[in-house]
Amino acid sequence: MIFNKRNIMAPLLFSSALLLAACGDDEQVTEPVDNESQEQPADPGGTENASPEGGLDQDSIGGETFGFTELGVNVDYPDMDDMIEISYEEDRDKVEAEFKNQMTETDLSGNDAMDEIEPGLSQLELTTDTSDDEVITQVIDAFGIEDGFTEIEIEVTYPDGTDKEYRQTSN
């Protein structure tokens, strides 16, 4: 039997392209996101900010839901750096979320991460004028971060483009 490389290459390349196309961004949130504490009337489905594709609708992108477009939290404990990592990002027509907690062996992204962090995000009332200590206190309370950490680092991007970093060491 003679093996023809050309006959097998086309299907192999096609199947590889399909496989790559099927692999999406695992961090992307595709379920509707809403903030129940907003003072806007909610629709009966409870997804007033949702787009049909999931995430936020185009009018809500830009920090309207939680008051910031990006939030990153890293918490170090004496026995392990980056014990807790939280990441939330609104970018044009998509939302990405990640949540890692090595203490509980939790590693979530996308919709699962959003389900985990959304209650905490909803509690935050951060502005560019909020004091550093207040931002740190709000994040610790909102996400139930336990005492004993050696360092907490919080990075926030506000809707006006202001990037701020908040840090506290040795709790």
Disulfide bonds with the S-S distance in Angstrom:
none
